Amino acid sequence: MKISVGLYFFMLMSLASCQHQKKTSNKEGKPNIIIFYADDMGYGDLAIQNSQSKIPTPNLDQLAKEGMLMTDAHSSSGICTPSRYALLTGRYHWRDFNDIVHSMGESVFKENQVTLPRILQENGYNTAAIGKWHLGWDWEAIRKKDSLKKDKVLFRKKEIEVWSSQAYDWSKKIPNGPLSIGFDYYFGDGTINFPPYTWIENDKVREAPTMTLQHPKEDFALEGNWELRPGPAVKDWDFYKVLPTVTSSAVTFIKDQEKAEKPFFLYMAFPSPHAPIIPNKEFRGKSKAGPYGDFMYQTDDAVGQILAALKSIKADENTIVIFTSDNGSEKYAYDRVKNFNHDSSKPFKGVKRDIYEGGHHIPFIVKWPSKIKSGTINHQLFSQVDLLKTLTTITKSTLPNNFNYDSYNFSNVWLTNTEKPVRETIIHNTWESKFAVRKGDWLYINNKDGYHTRIPKWLSKNQHFENTNDTVQLFNLKKDIGQTINLASKYPNKVKELALELSIQQKTETFKN
């Protein structure tokens, strides 16, 4: 059969049009995803859920008004690395480890471990991580084995030794970073207060460190301690540029997606308001909660800039936007109560590192226009590990066979605001010896003390927390959200029930890699 030249070109054009439509509809069919992950932001720092807050958060408040505010959301841990690991894997961190990744530490991920970015990447998403990482790299792979050069430095009033900048071959690729777990792109400084102090793009440094950073100038931090670990650094590294630079990078990434055929997933992990508390000059005095409040306000502004970029490319209507925090506020929160009458943990007891609610009960907002009803408030018990199952369900992503979860699917909750319970229990943990079990209104702690950070004497005197001789703790959070009355002696059967639940969870392996 002969085909005319005109008909031939018509068929080619029609085929190209169909392919284009298929690609376009595929992008429109799968929503983009942005996860904003604040660092050390307390529940009470979000103005819309704390009427007594001294920190304005206009962009986050607007996000909550346009989406859903989940009031009973929790990070897996009361510290950084474990919470990030749990969010990205859908797995309780305590099944594998409890501590953070320390200076120049190795990756916490197993080889080829199933992660949220890897699942999305394999299901057609362009995946990017920008900002804080703090989940480890294989720095030993680029260390010169024939170099024994170490520098003696002072850290926390003790002299220690660290590998010098010259001990590493900075021209090499650094294995086992973000690209190894499913991200197509990474840009950031790793961790703002950990070496190396340089910009990293994908798996290589942009500029090779040439010195060892020790204590910066005395007027460096505006609130709290400097918190910096000594180690390799580029000359004149400017910590004040970290938040603006990663924000700008995220804005650029979003704008670059305007003509992209793939949907995108952006994991935007802010270095703020974590110490060192260093708001830029234009943000100082914007809150009534001191430098921390100003830093939090600057973080809110960064969210606003990125959302504005999303709107500028007309992608906001088909993007799921999530905002949350890795754990509660740092111990400096106590001084803010005294100095500014601002309580970052309000209405909870405890701060970062604690097993009490203030350590892990975090802000959580999700917006998806035309899908999630604006202005909704949901009180379901929710964990950040649930993001994996929820987002993979929404995106209809293919998962490995026989893959089980610590993660639950909350897609129906988001889409209908149902209060029908999805998750009955959560296991809370920060340090190896202390666990808590939440079930319904009840919370059990397997230790007589839920603190890790000591509270100031002036606060303990004012709060009058009820003390008992019990070796464990039991609270009814519906009646006592501040965890002031230990009911362990009054309800021994409830203690046994929840202690058994903890034991079962600890012995149960929920999924194989």
C-alpha positions as CSV (number, residue, x, y, z in Angstrom):
1,M,0.0,0.0,0.0
2,K,1.4,3.4,-1.0
3,I,1.1,6.4,1.2
4,S,1.2,9.9,-0.2
5,V,3.9,12.3,1.2
6,G,1.2,14.6,2.6
7,L,-0.6,11.7,4.4
8,Y,2.8,10.5,5.7
9,F,3.6,13.8,7.3
10,F,0.1,14.1,8.7
11,M,0.5,10.7,10.4
12,L,3.9,11.8,11.9
13,M,2.4,15.0,13.2
14,S,-0.6,13.1,14.7
15,L,1.7,10.6,16.4
16,A,3.9,13.4,17.8
17,S,0.8,15.2,19.1
18,C,-0.5,12.0,20.8
19,Q,2.9,11.4,22.4
20,H,3.0,15.0,23.6
21,Q,-0.5,14.8,25.0
22,K,0.3,11.5,26.7
23,K,3.4,13.1,28.4
24,T,1.4,16.2,29.4
25,S,-1.5,14.2,30.8
26,N,0.9,12.0,32.7
27,K,2.4,15.1,34.4
28,E,-1.1,16.5,35.1
29,G,-2.2,13.1,36.4
30,K,0.5,12.8,39.0
31,P,0.9,15.7,41.4
32,N,4.1,17.4,42.2
33,I,5.2,17.1,45.8
34,I,7.1,19.5,48.0
35,I,8.1,18.6,51.6
36,F,9.3,21.6,53.6
37,Y,11.2,20.3,56.6
38,A,12.0,22.8,59.3
39,D,14.8,22.2,61.8
40,D,14.1,22.4,65.5
41,M,10.8,24.2,65.1
42,G,8.4,23.8,68.0
43,Y,4.6,23.2,67.8
44,G,4.0,26.6,69.5
45,D,6.1,28.5,66.9
46,L,3.3,28.2,64.3
47,A,1.2,31.3,65.0
48,I,-2.0,29.9,63.6
49,Q,-2.1,27.2,66.3
50,N,-0.7,29.3,69.2
51,S,-2.7,32.4,69.9
52,Q,0.0,33.6,72.3
53,S,2.9,33.2,69.9
54,K,5.3,36.1,69.6
55,I,6.4,35.0,66.1
56,P,4.5,36.0,63.0
57,T,4.3,33.2,60.4
58,P,2.1,34.7,57.7
59,N,3.0,32.3,54.8
60,L,2.6,29.2,57.0
61,D,-0.6,30.5,58.4
62,Q,-1.9,31.1,54.9
63,L,-0.8,27.6,53.8
64,A,-2.8,26.1,56.7
65,K,-5.9,28.2,55.8
66,E,-5.6,26.9,52.2
67,G,-5.1,23.3,53.3
68,M,-5.3,20.9,56.3
69,L,-3.7,21.4,59.7
70,M,-3.0,18.1,61.5
71,T,-2.9,18.8,65.2
72,D,-1.7,15.4,66.4
73,A,1.3,14.8,64.1
74,H,4.7,13.4,65.3
75,S,8.2,13.0,64.2
76,S,9.7,9.6,64.8
77,S,12.4,11.0,67.1
78,G,13.1,14.0,69.3
79,I,16.4,14.6,67.3
80,C,17.4,15.3,63.8
81,T,19.0,12.3,61.9
82,P,16.5,9.6,63.1
83,S,13.5,11.7,62.2
84,R,14.8,12.4,58.7
85,Y,15.6,8.7,58.2
86,A,12.1,7.7,59.3
87,L,10.4,10.2,57.1
88,L,12.3,9.1,54.0
89,T,12.0,5.4,54.6
90,G,8.5,5.0,56.2
91,R,10.3,3.0,59.0
92,Y,10.7,3.8,62.7
93,H,14.3,4.9,63.2
94,W,14.7,2.9,66.4
95,R,14.5,-0.4,64.5
96,D,18.0,0.5,63.2
97,F,19.6,3.3,65.3
98,N,18.9,6.1,67.8
99,D,21.7,8.7,67.5
100,I,22.5,11.4,65.0
101,V,25.2,11.2,62.3
102,H,28.2,12.9,63.9
103,S,30.9,15.0,62.1
104,M,32.0,13.4,58.8
105,G,29.8,10.4,59.7
106,E,28.8,7.5,57.4
107,S,25.4,7.0,55.8
108,V,22.6,5.5,57.9
109,F,21.0,3.9,54.8
110,K,21.4,0.3,53.8
111,E,22.5,-0.4,50.2
112,N,19.5,-0.2,47.8
113,Q,17.1,0.5,50.7
114,V,13.6,1.3,49.7
115,T,13.0,5.0,50.2
116,L,10.3,7.6,49.3
117,P,12.6,9.4,46.7
118,R,13.6,6.1,45.2
119,I,10.0,4.9,44.8
120,L,9.0,8.2,43.2
121,Q,12.1,8.3,41.0
122,E,11.3,4.8,39.7
123,N,7.7,5.9,39.1
124,G,8.5,8.9,36.8
125,Y,9.4,11.7,39.2
126,N,12.3,14.2,39.0
127,T,13.5,14.1,42.6
128,A,15.6,16.7,44.4
129,A,16.9,17.4,47.9
130,I,18.0,20.9,48.8
131,G,19.3,22.1,52.1
132,K,20.2,20.1,55.2
133,W,21.1,16.4,54.7
134,H,22.6,15.1,58.0
135,L,22.1,11.5,57.0
136,G,25.7,10.7,56.3
137,W,28.1,10.2,53.4
138,D,31.1,7.9,52.8
139,W,33.8,10.5,53.6
140,E,36.3,7.7,54.1
141,A,36.1,7.0,50.3
142,I,37.7,10.3,49.6
143,R,40.2,10.4,52.4
144,K,43.8,10.0,51.4
145,K,44.9,6.8,53.1
146,D,48.5,7.8,53.0
147,S,47.8,11.1,54.8
148,L,48.1,11.0,58.6
149,K,47.6,14.8,59.0
150,K,45.3,15.7,61.8
151,D,44.7,19.1,63.5
152,K,44.4,19.6,67.2
153,V,41.3,21.8,68.0
154,L,39.4,22.8,71.0
155,F,35.8,21.5,71.2
156,R,33.6,22.0,74.3
157,K,36.6,22.9,76.4
158,K,38.5,19.7,75.4
159,E,41.3,19.3,72.9
160,I,40.5,16.8,70.2
161,E,42.0,15.8,66.9
162,V,40.2,16.0,63.5
163,W,41.3,15.1,60.0
164,S,42.7,18.2,58.3
165,S,41.4,19.5,55.0
166,Q,44.5,18.2,53.3
167,A,43.7,14.7,54.3
168,Y,40.9,14.5,51.7
169,D,40.9,14.4,47.9
170,W,38.1,16.9,47.3
171,S,38.1,16.3,43.6
172,K,36.5,12.9,44.0
173,K,32.9,12.0,44.2
174,I,31.5,11.4,47.6
175,P,29.6,8.1,47.7
176,N,26.4,7.2,49.7
177,G,24.9,10.7,49.8
178,P,21.4,11.8,48.6
179,L,21.9,10.5,45.1
180,S,22.4,7.0,46.4
181,I,18.8,6.8,47.9
182,G,16.9,8.1,44.9
183,F,17.4,11.8,44.5
184,D,18.4,13.0,41.1
185,Y,19.8,16.2,42.4
186,Y,21.2,17.6,45.7
187,F,22.4,21.0,46.7
188,G,23.3,22.2,50.2
189,D,25.9,22.4,52.8
190,G,25.3,19.0,54.4
191,T,24.6,20.3,57.9
192,I,24.9,23.9,58.9
193,N,26.9,23.2,62.1
194,F,28.9,20.2,60.9
195,P,31.9,19.9,58.6
196,P,32.8,20.1,55.9
197,Y,31.9,23.8,55.6
198,T,31.4,24.1,51.8
199,W,28.7,23.8,49.2
200,I,28.0,20.3,47.9
201,E,26.2,19.8,44.6
202,N,25.1,16.3,43.8
203,D,28.1,14.2,45.0
204,K,31.0,16.7,44.8
205,V,32.0,19.8,46.6
206,R,31.9,23.1,44.7
207,E,35.0,24.4,46.4
208,A,37.7,22.4,48.2
209,P,38.1,23.1,51.9
210,T,41.6,24.4,52.7
211,M,41.5,25.0,56.5
212,T,40.1,23.7,59.7
213,L,37.3,25.8,61.2
214,Q,37.3,26.1,64.9
215,H,35.5,28.7,67.0
216,P,34.1,31.6,64.9
217,K,34.3,35.2,66.1
218,E,32.8,35.8,69.5
219,D,29.8,37.8,68.3
220,F,28.8,35.1,65.9
221,A,25.6,33.6,67.3
222,L,22.8,36.0,68.1
223,E,21.1,33.6,70.5
224,G,22.3,30.4,72.2
225,N,25.7,28.8,71.7
226,W,27.7,28.6,68.5
227,E,27.1,24.8,68.2
228,L,29.7,24.3,65.4
229,R,31.8,21.2,65.2
230,P,35.4,21.7,64.1
231,G,36.5,20.4,60.8
232,P,37.4,21.1,57.1
233,A,36.2,24.4,55.8
234,V,36.6,26.8,52.9
235,K,38.2,30.1,53.7
236,D,35.8,32.8,54.9
237,W,32.8,30.5,55.0
238,D,29.7,32.6,55.7
239,F,27.1,30.9,57.8
240,Y,24.7,33.8,57.2
241,K,24.5,32.9,53.6
242,V,23.3,29.3,54.1
243,L,19.5,29.9,54.5
244,P,19.3,32.5,51.7
245,T,21.4,30.4,49.3
246,V,19.4,27.1,49.8
247,T,16.2,29.1,49.4
248,S,17.4,30.6,46.2
249,S,18.4,27.2,45.0
250,A,15.0,25.8,45.6
251,V,13.4,28.8,43.8
252,T,15.6,28.1,40.8
253,F,14.8,24.4,40.9
254,I,11.0,25.1,40.9
255,K,11.3,27.6,38.0
256,D,13.3,25.1,36.0
257,Q,10.3,22.7,36.2
258,E,8.1,25.0,34.2
259,K,8.5,23.1,30.9
260,A,9.5,19.7,32.4
261,E,7.6,16.7,31.3
262,K,8.0,14.8,34.6
263,P,6.3,15.7,37.8
264,F,8.8,16.7,40.6
265,F,9.4,15.8,44.2
266,L,11.3,18.5,46.2
267,Y,12.5,17.6,49.7
268,M,13.4,21.1,51.0
269,A,15.1,20.7,54.3
270,F,15.8,24.1,56.0
271,P,18.8,24.6,58.2
272,S,16.6,26.8,60.4
273,P,15.6,27.7,63.0
274,H,18.2,25.3,64.3
275,A,21.3,26.8,66.1
276,P,23.4,28.7,65.2
277,I,20.5,31.2,65.4
278,I,21.5,33.7,62.8
279,P,18.7,35.7,61.2
280,N,19.9,38.0,58.4
281,K,19.8,41.7,59.1
282,E,16.6,42.4,57.2
283,F,14.7,40.0,59.4
284,R,16.0,41.2,62.8
285,G,13.3,42.7,65.0
286,K,10.5,41.2,62.9
287,S,9.3,39.1,65.8
288,K,8.8,39.7,69.5
289,A,10.6,36.5,70.5
290,G,14.2,37.6,70.0
291,P,16.7,36.3,67.4
292,Y,15.1,32.9,67.3
293,G,11.8,34.4,66.5
294,D,13.4,36.5,63.8
295,F,15.0,33.3,62.4
296,M,11.7,31.5,62.4
297,Y,10.2,34.5,60.6
298,Q,12.9,34.3,58.0
299,T,12.2,30.6,57.6
300,D,8.5,31.5,57.0
301,D,9.6,34.0,54.4
302,A,11.7,31.4,52.6
303,V,8.6,29.2,52.4
304,G,6.8,32.2,50.9
305,Q,9.5,32.7,48.2
306,I,9.4,29.1,47.1
307,L,5.6,29.0,47.0
308,A,5.6,32.2,44.9
309,A,8.0,30.5,42.4
310,L,5.6,27.5,42.3
311,K,2.7,29.9,41.5
312,S,4.7,31.8,38.9
313,I,5.0,28.6,36.8
314,K,1.3,27.8,37.3
315,A,2.1,24.5,39.1
316,D,0.5,25.4,42.4
317,E,-2.8,23.8,41.6
318,N,-1.4,20.3,41.1
319,T,1.2,20.3,43.8
320,I,1.0,18.7,47.2
321,V,2.7,21.0,49.7
322,I,3.7,19.7,53.1
323,F,5.2,21.6,55.9
324,T,6.5,20.0,59.1
325,S,9.5,19.9,61.5
326,D,12.0,17.2,62.5
327,N,11.5,17.6,66.2
328,G,10.7,20.1,68.9
329,S,12.5,23.3,69.7
330,E,16.1,23.4,71.2
331,K,16.6,23.9,75.0
332,Y,17.0,27.7,74.4
333,A,13.2,27.6,74.2
334,Y,13.1,27.8,78.0
335,D,14.9,31.2,78.0
336,R,12.4,32.5,75.5
337,V,9.6,31.7,77.9
338,K,11.4,33.8,80.6
339,N,12.6,36.6,78.3
340,F,9.9,37.0,75.8
341,N,6.9,35.1,77.1
342,H,7.0,32.9,74.0
343,D,6.6,29.1,74.5
344,S,7.9,27.1,71.5
345,S,6.5,23.9,73.0
346,K,3.0,25.3,73.9
347,P,0.9,23.5,75.1
348,F,3.3,20.6,75.7
349,K,5.9,19.5,78.2
350,G,9.5,19.1,77.1
351,V,11.7,20.2,74.2
352,K,14.0,18.6,71.7
353,R,15.5,15.3,72.8
354,D,12.7,14.7,75.4
355,I,10.3,11.7,75.1
356,Y,7.5,14.1,76.4
357,E,5.3,15.6,73.7
358,G,7.4,18.8,73.3
359,G,10.2,16.7,71.8
360,H,8.3,15.1,68.9
361,H,4.7,16.6,68.7
362,I,5.3,18.9,65.7
363,P,3.5,21.3,63.4
364,F,2.1,19.6,60.2
365,I,0.3,21.3,57.3
366,V,-0.7,19.7,54.0
367,K,-2.2,21.5,51.0
368,W,-3.5,20.1,47.7
369,P,-5.8,22.5,45.9
370,S,-9.2,21.1,44.8
371,K,-8.3,17.8,46.6
372,I,-7.9,18.8,50.2
373,K,-10.6,21.1,51.5
374,S,-9.2,24.4,52.6
375,G,-9.3,25.5,56.2
376,T,-9.7,21.9,57.6
377,I,-8.3,20.8,60.9
378,N,-7.8,17.1,61.6
379,H,-7.1,15.5,64.9
380,Q,-6.0,12.1,63.8
381,L,-2.9,10.5,65.3
382,F,-0.3,10.8,62.6
383,S,3.4,10.0,62.2
384,Q,5.9,11.3,59.6
385,V,6.6,7.7,58.7
386,D,3.1,7.7,57.2
387,L,4.2,10.0,54.4
388,L,5.7,7.1,52.4
389,K,2.5,5.0,52.2
390,T,0.3,8.1,51.8
391,L,2.2,9.7,49.0
392,T,2.9,6.5,47.1
393,T,-0.8,5.7,47.3
394,I,-1.8,9.1,46.0
395,T,0.8,8.9,43.1
396,K,-0.2,5.3,42.3
397,S,3.5,4.4,42.6
398,T,4.5,0.8,42.2
399,L,6.1,-0.7,45.3
400,P,8.4,-3.7,45.7
401,N,6.6,-7.0,46.2
402,N,6.0,-8.2,49.8
403,F,6.9,-4.7,51.1
404,N,5.4,-4.1,54.6
405,Y,5.2,-0.9,56.5
406,D,5.5,1.1,59.7
407,S,3.8,3.6,57.4
408,Y,0.0,4.0,57.1
409,N,-2.0,5.4,54.3
410,F,-3.7,8.7,55.2
411,S,-4.8,9.7,51.7
412,N,-8.5,9.2,52.6
413,V,-8.0,11.4,55.7
414,W,-6.5,14.2,53.6
415,L,-9.2,13.9,50.9
416,T,-12.2,13.6,53.1
417,N,-11.1,14.9,56.5
418,T,-12.5,11.7,58.1
419,E,-11.9,11.2,61.8
420,K,-12.2,7.5,61.5
421,P,-8.9,6.3,63.0
422,V,-6.3,5.0,60.6
423,R,-3.4,4.6,63.1
424,E,-4.2,3.3,66.6
425,T,-0.7,3.5,68.1
426,I,2.7,5.3,67.7
427,I,5.9,4.3,69.3
428,H,7.9,7.3,70.4
429,N,11.6,7.2,71.0
430,T,14.7,9.3,71.1
431,W,17.3,7.5,73.2
432,E,17.9,3.8,73.4
433,S,16.5,3.3,76.9
434,K,13.4,5.4,76.8
435,F,10.3,4.6,74.8
436,A,6.7,5.9,74.8
437,V,3.5,4.2,73.5
438,R,0.6,6.4,72.3
439,K,-2.7,4.6,71.9
440,G,-5.9,6.7,71.7
441,D,-5.9,9.2,74.5
442,W,-3.3,7.3,76.5
443,L,0.4,7.7,76.6
444,Y,2.8,5.3,78.4
445,I,6.5,6.0,79.1
446,N,8.7,3.1,80.2
447,N,10.8,5.3,82.5
448,K,10.1,7.5,85.5
449,D,11.7,10.5,83.7
450,G,10.8,11.7,80.2
451,Y,13.3,14.5,80.1
452,H,16.8,14.4,78.5
453,T,17.4,18.2,78.7
454,R,17.2,19.4,82.3
455,I,14.6,22.1,82.8
456,P,15.6,25.3,84.6
457,K,14.8,25.5,88.3
458,W,12.7,28.6,87.9
459,L,10.5,26.8,85.4
460,S,10.1,23.6,87.5
461,K,9.1,25.8,90.5
462,N,6.5,27.7,88.5
463,Q,5.0,24.6,86.7
464,H,4.6,22.4,89.8
465,F,4.7,19.2,87.8
466,E,3.3,16.4,90.0
467,N,6.0,14.0,91.2
468,T,5.3,10.3,92.1
469,N,7.3,7.3,93.1
470,D,6.3,5.3,90.0
471,T,9.0,3.8,87.9
472,V,7.0,4.4,84.7
473,Q,4.5,7.1,83.6
474,L,1.0,7.1,82.2
475,F,-0.9,10.1,81.0
476,N,-4.4,10.8,79.6
477,L,-3.6,13.4,77.0
478,K,-7.2,14.3,76.3
479,K,-7.5,15.5,79.9
480,D,-3.9,16.4,80.5
481,I,-2.1,17.5,77.4
482,G,0.7,19.1,79.5
483,Q,1.5,15.7,81.1
484,T,1.4,16.9,84.7
485,I,-0.4,14.0,86.4
486,N,1.1,10.5,86.3
487,L,-1.7,8.0,86.4
488,A,0.4,4.8,86.4
489,S,-0.5,3.8,89.9
490,K,-4.2,4.5,89.3
491,Y,-4.5,2.5,86.1
492,P,-2.1,-0.5,86.4
493,N,-4.0,-2.5,83.7
494,K,-3.5,0.2,81.2
495,V,0.2,0.3,82.0
496,K,0.4,-3.5,81.4
497,E,-1.6,-3.2,78.1
498,L,0.7,-0.5,76.7
499,A,3.9,-2.1,78.0
500,L,2.9,-5.3,76.2
501,E,2.2,-3.3,73.0
502,L,5.7,-1.8,73.2
503,S,7.2,-5.3,73.7
504,I,5.4,-6.7,70.7
505,Q,6.4,-3.7,68.5
506,Q,10.0,-4.0,69.5
507,K,10.1,-7.7,68.6
508,T,8.3,-7.3,65.3
509,E,10.2,-6.6,62.1
510,T,7.8,-4.6,59.9
511,F,9.5,-4.9,56.5
512,K,12.5,-6.4,54.8
513,N,14.6,-4.2,52.5
